[in-house]
């Protein structure tokens, strides 16, 4: 391309095709074309047309996007008049933070709204979110309670903690209570070694169990579990042969 003629008025550009034998070229499958558009990192957006010999075309670029629906052939040009006549026109002013929402209505018309489409949350998704948050809060409360019990041990851990093997587990016949996401289980344990101190709870694989009527020198005691784990998970975790850590 080379510059020819005088400058055009502001906001326009003129493109002139040279004199060539268009019919003769097309008989040999040489098809002429001109293009104008914008090239970005995402690709090229613009127009392509077949020029006539020696024709000057004046372009006045407008930064608009035309969005249409329909069936289009792969690797072929769409007719400009066919696309633009039933298309949604999006101006630069229609964008908000580089986003614009275009909606095709049932009556065939379009709406153009700045920004992203509004997020819609179903009632089921909202309830699941609430339940998940409640379970998280309960787990957090258990973690704080466990940390408060462990923190004062310090260097005296050996005197206030004991590892022992559980030799027998007797579960209550029924759950005492099931409230929402919380599970409440109780039963009776027997350990292999007499406990050296009066312990208040024991920990097994990070899960805390509360000891009831546990006394120094005893090998069996009642226990309770109150947490978010399912009853089956707790029963699979706590059984004869596992080692638990008993604490005050």
C-alpha angles and dihedrals in degrees: 000000000000133000116257135178129358127323117275126230118284115285096025138090131197124213119191123195120216124241110274139152100259098177092047092049093050091049085062092045094255106138120188123219142174126203137192128179148099125294118210138163088271094055140271123317119188146080135296126196141168108251127214118233115274094002125145116210122193115211126195105191117217119188098232133130124216115206119192141162130225144090116306128180120241117256094006134109119254118226109257094217093050093052100042098046095067099024135114111246115220120191126197088251089062092069124094116190089344092305133109131173119218118189128189108214124213091253092060097256127119136231123203119201128178117244133012122324115270116266114245119200119197122227090248093052091047092051091048090051091051092049092048091050091049092051090049091052091050092050090048091052090051091050093051091048091050093047092050090053095048100041098072093053095079113146092350093071094116091056096048102037134059135184114219138166118242109230102179138017125193114186124203112255094244139021111265093215142350113193117178110296093351124097123202118198132169138182146130129279136200122200131198098236129044110255112250095212141019102274125196101199145357132218126220120181090337094309118119124221125188119231118223122202092352113165136184113272094019127126100196134047144152121263140188136203123204115174149095098282116107119254092246093051091052093048091048089051100046113056141121115297099033123116119233133186115234120206141177 
